Amino acid sequence: MGDFVIFYEWLSFAVRWTHVITAIAWIGSSFYFIALDLGLRKTPSLPPLAHGEEWQVHGGGFYHIQKYLVAPDFLPEHLTWFKWESYATWLSGFCLLALIYYVGADIYLIDRNVLDVPQWAGILISIGSILLGWIVYSRLCKSPIGQSQNGLMLVLFAILTAMAWGYTQLFTGRAAMLHMGVFTATIMAANVAMIIIPNQTIVVADLKAGRVPDAKYGKIAKQRSLHNNYLTLPVIFFMLSSHYPLAFATQWNWIIASLIFLVGVVIRHYFNTRHARKGNPHWTWLAAVVLFLLIAWLSSGPKLPGSAGDLVASRAAEPFMAAAHFEEASLTVQTRCAMCHTAEPAWDGIYEAPKNVILDNDVAIANHAEQIVIQAGYAHAMPPGNVSEITPEERALLVEWYREGSAL
């Protein structure tokens, strides 16, 4: 069982690394093309049908870029499509969601103090909400509301705020915040896969067949691309939030999530305005700072209980409580770890339980058996710098206890 745990951890790490790599590629290309599109200028020397051009310098060379709204009279033999970055990011992200939150649903996804449902039900709720988000969003874009860019944005903000609250009524605080990222990223990836790329494919096919492409396809794709532009920064925050309990483990986490969308919008507005050479709106940074200070203040409110299941033993935890060395392992954890991993840490400089993991009672310790053995048994990551002086024998005891529980 020990070998499997190590393999599982490295598999999760590999998928996470892949996800970060593909996300960098997707976000990087997205930011570049938004900046390029906004920076295009019309000049007298433009060829027919050209919408604008931009000169750039990079890597010791000069680039002369021209944009066509409905494509030129001819296409080069090689046409580059920017889509795999988006697809790979979503696929790797969903794999990571499944590996951590679905496989470990009893700990990471379901909080039985919030909603006591079987693992399979929690997973179905997760998947169903993600799919529902895309359906509702897509229908709104195609409805009369979608004709008003500002009106649509306000409705979408209301929906995202409602979803943030709804997720806190279904999952752990950590899972709720992460699902806001998945919910939003799914809309972004689906925009690319189901709207932007298909519309561009139609335009290219018309051009090759000698037909005049309909400009409406480009208009629709541009609307979805604009939405992706403003949603990118909040998604990054949500993906990082699982490492910061002050973001996900507070009573007002759903309000924090909604405010993060506003922070992302004002920051992107600054860069979009600069790239379009329409001024230098410094007020956006002041607004972002004020909103972030409000978020910090909200995070100081009442805290949610520790990680899911700290009050109720999960089904997966029961064998570890029945293991022969459980009492010794529990004593070791409470002696070496609980001074920080408790509701009110006693260690100087530690004000919140790291990652909101509580380890000051038998139920919590059994619930976090796998995390404990990985962090303090197989690896020596915990305690940091071995400040509590856990011995090699105690680390070996934690490994033995975990193996006993896994065998039951």
C-alpha positions in Angstrom: 0.0 0.0 0.0 2.9 2.3 0.7 4.2 2.1 -2.8 0.7 2.9 -4.1 0.5 6.0 -2.0 3.8 7.2 -3.3 2.8 6.4 -6.9 -0.5 8.3 -6.4 1.3 11.3 -5.0 3.7 11.5 -8.0 0.8 10.9 -10.4 -1.0 13.8 -8.9 2.1 15.9 -9.1 2.7 15.0 -12.7 -0.9 15.9 -13.6 -0.7 19.2 -11.6 2.6 20.0 -13.4 1.0 19.3 -16.8 -2.0 21.5 -15.9 0.3 24.4 -14.9 2.3 24.0 -18.1 -0.8 24.0 -20.4 -2.4 26.8 -18.4 0.7 29.0 -18.9 0.5 28.2 -22.6 -3.2 29.0 -22.8 -3.1 32.1 -20.7 0.0 33.4 -22.3 -1.3 33.1 -25.9 -4.7 34.6 -24.7 -3.0 37.6 -23.1 -0.8 38.1 -26.2 -3.6 38.0 -28.7 -5.8 40.3 -26.6 -3.0 42.8 -26.5 -2.3 42.4 -30.2 -5.9 42.8 -31.1 -6.3 46.0 -29.1 -3.1 47.4 -30.4 -3.9 47.1 -34.1 -3.9 50.3 -36.1 -5.4 51.2 -39.5 -3.0 52.8 -41.9 -3.3 54.0 -45.5 -1.0 51.2 -46.7 -3.2 48.4 -45.5 -4.2 45.9 -48.2 -7.9 45.4 -49.1 -10.0 43.7 -46.3 -7.3 44.2 -43.7 -8.6 45.6 -40.4 -5.4 46.7 -38.9 -1.7 46.1 -38.5 0.9 46.1 -35.7 4.7 46.2 -35.7 6.5 44.3 -33.0 10.1 43.5 -32.0 11.1 40.4 -30.1 14.0 38.0 -30.0 16.2 40.1 -32.3 13.7 40.4 -35.1 10.8 42.5 -36.3 7.3 41.2 -36.9 4.7 42.9 -39.2 1.2 41.6 -38.3 -2.0 42.2 -40.1 -5.5 41.2 -39.1 -8.4 40.4 -41.4 -11.9 40.3 -39.9 -13.2 37.8 -42.5 -9.9 36.4 -43.8 -8.0 37.6 -46.9 -8.6 36.5 -50.5 -6.1 33.7 -50.0 -4.8 31.6 -47.2 -1.2 30.3 -46.7 -0.6 26.6 -46.9 0.1 26.4 -43.2 -2.6 27.8 -40.9 -1.9 27.8 -37.1 -4.8 27.1 -34.8 -4.6 28.2 -31.2 -6.8 25.6 -29.5 -4.8 22.7 -28.0 -3.6 24.9 -25.2 -7.2 25.4 -24.1 -8.2 21.8 -24.5 -5.1 20.4 -22.7 -5.6 22.8 -19.8 -9.2 21.8 -19.2 -8.5 18.1 -19.6 -5.5 18.1 -17.3 -7.5 20.2 -14.8 -10.4 17.8 -14.8 -8.0 14.9 -14.3 -6.6 16.7 -11.3 -10.1 17.4 -10.0 -10.9 13.7 -10.3 -7.6 12.5 -8.7 -7.9 14.8 -5.7 -11.5 15.7 -5.1 -13.3 12.6 -6.5 -10.9 9.9 -5.4 -10.6 11.7 -2.0 -14.2 12.8 -1.9 -14.7 12.0 1.8 -11.9 14.4 2.8 -11.7 17.1 0.1 -15.1 17.2 -1.5 -17.8 16.3 1.0 -18.2 18.0 4.4 -20.8 15.9 6.3 -21.4 18.9 8.6 -22.6 20.8 5.5 -24.3 18.1 3.4 -24.2 14.4 4.3 -24.3 12.6 1.0 -22.5 9.5 -0.4 -19.3 10.0 -2.3 -21.0 9.2 -5.6 -23.7 11.8 -5.0 -21.2 14.5 -4.3 -19.3 13.6 -7.5 -22.5 13.7 -9.6 -23.4 17.1 -8.1 -20.0 18.4 -9.0 -20.1 17.2 -12.6 -23.8 18.2 -13.0 -23.1 21.8 -11.8 -20.2 22.2 -14.1 -22.2 21.1 -17.1 -25.2 23.2 -16.0 -23.0 26.3 -15.9 -22.0 26.0 -19.5 -25.6 25.4 -20.7 -27.0 28.4 -18.8 -24.2 30.6 -19.9 -24.4 29.6 -23.6 -28.2 30.1 -23.6 -27.8 33.6 -22.1 -25.3 34.6 -24.8 -27.7 33.5 -27.5 -30.7 35.2 -25.8 -31.8 38.9 -26.2 -29.7 39.6 -23.0 -26.6 38.6 -25.0 -27.1 41.5 -27.3 -26.2 43.9 -24.5 -22.6 43.4 -23.5 -22.9 45.2 -20.2 -26.3 43.7 -19.3 -25.0 40.2 -20.0 -21.9 40.9 -17.8 -24.2 42.0 -14.9 -26.4 38.9 -15.2 -23.3 36.6 -15.4 -21.9 38.3 -12.3 -25.1 37.6 -10.4 -25.1 33.9 -11.5 -21.4 33.5 -10.5 -22.2 35.0 -7.1 -25.2 32.7 -6.7 -23.0 29.7 -7.6 -20.3 30.7 -5.1 -23.0 30.7 -2.4 -24.5 27.5 -3.6 -21.2 25.6 -3.6 -20.6 26.5 0.0 -24.0 24.8 0.8 -22.8 21.6 -0.9 -19.1 21.0 -0.4 -16.1 21.8 1.8 -15.0 25.4 1.7 -11.9 24.3 -0.1 -13.9 22.4 -2.7 -16.4 25.2 -3.1 -13.7 27.8 -4.0 -12.0 25.4 -6.4 -15.3 24.5 -8.1 -15.8 28.2 -8.8 -12.5 27.9 -10.8 -13.6 24.8 -12.5 -17.1 26.2 -13.3 -15.6 29.3 -14.8 -12.7 27.5 -16.7 -15.2 25.1 -18.2 -17.1 28.1 -19.7 -13.9 29.4 -21.0 -12.7 26.1 -22.6 -16.1 25.4 -24.0 -16.2 28.9 -25.6 -13.0 27.9 -27.5 -14.1 24.3 -28.3 -17.8 24.9 -29.1 -18.0 28.5 -30.4 -14.7 30.2 -31.3 -13.0 27.3 -33.2 -16.1 26.0 -35.0 -16.9 29.6 -36.1 -13.4 30.1 -37.4 -13.6 26.7 -39.2 -16.8 27.8 -41.0 -15.1 31.0 -42.1 -12.0 29.1 -43.4 -14.2 26.6 -45.3 -16.2 29.4 -46.9 -13.0 31.1 -48.0 -11.6 27.9 -49.5 -14.9 27.3 -51.3 -14.9 30.7 -52.9 -17.8 32.0 -50.7 -17.8 35.3 -48.9 -17.6 34.5 -45.1 -20.4 35.8 -42.9 -19.0 38.4 -40.5 -21.5 37.2 -37.8 -19.2 34.3 -37.0 -16.3 36.5 -36.1 -18.6 38.8 -34.0 -19.9 35.9 -32.0 -16.4 34.5 -31.5 -15.1 37.9 -30.4 -17.8 38.2 -27.7 -16.8 34.8 -26.2 -13.1 35.7 -26.4 -13.9 39.0 -24.5 -15.5 37.0 -21.8 -12.5 34.7 -21.5 -10.3 37.7 -21.3 -12.1 39.0 -18.2 -12.5 35.6 -16.5 -8.8 34.5 -16.7 -7.5 36.2 -13.6 -10.3 35.0 -11.2 -9.7 31.5 -12.4 -6.1 31.7 -11.5 -7.0 32.9 -8.0 -9.5 30.1 -7.5 -6.9 27.5 -8.6 -4.4 28.9 -6.0 -7.0 29.3 -3.3 -6.8 25.8 -2.0 -3.4 26.7 -0.5 -4.9 29.6 1.6 -7.5 28.8 4.3 -8.1 32.5 4.7 -9.7 32.4 1.3 -11.8 29.3 1.5 -12.3 28.5 5.2 -14.2 31.6 6.3 -17.9 32.3 6.7 -17.8 34.8 3.9 -15.9 32.7 1.4 -18.7 33.0 -1.2 -18.6 36.8 -1.0 -14.8 36.7 -1.3 -15.3 34.6 -4.5 -17.7 37.2 -6.0 -15.3 40.1 -5.2 -12.5 38.3 -6.9 -14.4 38.5 -10.1 -14.5 42.3 -9.7 -10.8 42.5 -8.9 -10.1 40.5 -12.1 -12.3 42.8 -14.2 -10.7 46.0 -13.1 -7.1 44.7 -13.5 -7.9 43.5 -17.0 -9.6 46.8 -17.8 -6.3 48.5 -17.0 -4.3 46.4 -19.4 -7.0 46.4 -22.1 -7.1 50.2 -21.9 -3.3 50.5 -22.1 -3.0 48.1 -25.0 -5.7 50.0 -26.9 -3.8 53.2 -26.3 -6.9 54.8 -24.7 -5.2 56.1 -21.6 -3.7 55.0 -18.3 -6.5 54.3 -15.9 -4.6 54.3 -12.6 -7.9 54.2 -10.7 -8.2 50.5 -11.5 -5.3 49.7 -9.3 -6.8 51.7 -6.4 -10.1 49.9 -6.9 -8.3 46.5 -7.0 -6.4 47.3 -3.7 -9.6 48.5 -2.0 -11.4 45.3 -3.0 -8.5 43.2 -1.9 -8.4 44.9 1.5 -12.2 44.2 1.8 -11.5 40.6 1.0 -8.8 40.5 3.7 -11.2 42.0 6.2 -13.9 39.5 5.3 -11.4 36.6 5.9 -11.0 37.8 9.5 -14.6 36.8 10.2 -15.8 33.5 11.8 -13.9 30.5 10.5 -15.5 27.3 9.2 -14.7 24.1 11.0 -11.5 22.4 10.1 -11.1 20.2 7.1 -14.1 18.1 6.1 -14.9 15.3 8.6 -13.0 16.6 11.6 -16.2 16.1 13.6 -17.4 13.0 11.9 -15.2 10.0 10.9 -15.3 9.3 7.2 -15.9 5.8 5.9 -12.3 5.7 4.7 -11.1 6.7 8.2 -12.7 3.8 10.1 -9.9 1.2 9.4 -7.2 3.6 10.6 -9.0 4.0 13.9 -9.2 0.2 14.2 -5.5 -0.2 13.4 -3.3 -1.8 16.2 -1.0 1.2 16.4 -3.7 3.9 16.3 -3.4 5.1 19.9 0.4 5.5 19.6 0.1 7.2 16.2 -2.6 9.6 17.5 -0.4 10.4 20.5 2.5 11.1 18.2 0.5 13.4 16.0 -1.1 15.3 18.9 2.3 15.7 20.5 4.3 16.7 17.4 1.7 18.3 15.1 -1.3 19.6 17.0 0.4 22.6 18.5 -0.1 24.2 15.0 -2.8 22.0 13.5 -5.6 23.1 15.9 -8.3 25.7 16.0 -6.1 28.0 18.1 -2.4 27.2 17.4 -0.1 27.5 20.3 3.1 28.0 18.2 4.4 31.5 18.0 3.8 33.1 14.6 1.1 30.5 13.6 -2.4 32.0 13.8 -4.3 29.6 11.6 -4.1 25.8 11.3 -2.0 25.3 8.1 -4.3 24.6 5.2 -7.1 24.5 7.8 -6.1 20.9 8.7 -7.0 20.1 12.3 -5.2 17.3 14.0 -6.1 17.7 17.7 -8.4 14.7 18.0 -8.6 11.1 17.1 -11.3 11.5 14.4 -9.4 14.3 12.6 -6.2 12.3 12.7 -7.9 9.2 11.2 -9.5 11.3 8.5 -6.2 12.7 7.5 -4.2 9.5 7.7 -2.9 9.6 4.2 -1.8 13.2 4.4 -0.1 12.5 7.7 1.9 9.6 6.4 2.9 11.4 3.3 4.0 14.6 5.0 5.5 13.1 8.2 6.1 9.5 7.4 7.4 8.8 3.9 8.6 12.4 3.6 10.0 14.7 6.3 8.2 17.8 5.2 6.3 18.0 8.5 6.9 19.4 11.0 8.8 22.2 9.1 12.4 22.1 10.0 11.4 19.3 12.4 10.7 22.1 15.0 8.8 19.7 17.2 11.7 17.2 17.0 9.7 14.1 15.8 12.1 11.1 15.9 12.8 8.6 13.1 11.1 6.0 15.2 7.9 8.0 15.4 8.0 8.5 11.6 8.3 4.8 11.2 5.4 4.3 13.6 3.2 6.5 11.4 4.1 4.5 8.4 3.3 1.2 10.2 0.0 2.6 11.4 -1.0 3.7 7.9 -0.1 0.3 6.5 -2.1 -1.5 9.1 -5.2 0.6 8.4 -4.8 0.2 4.7 -4.8 -3.6 5.1 -8.1 -3.7 7.0 
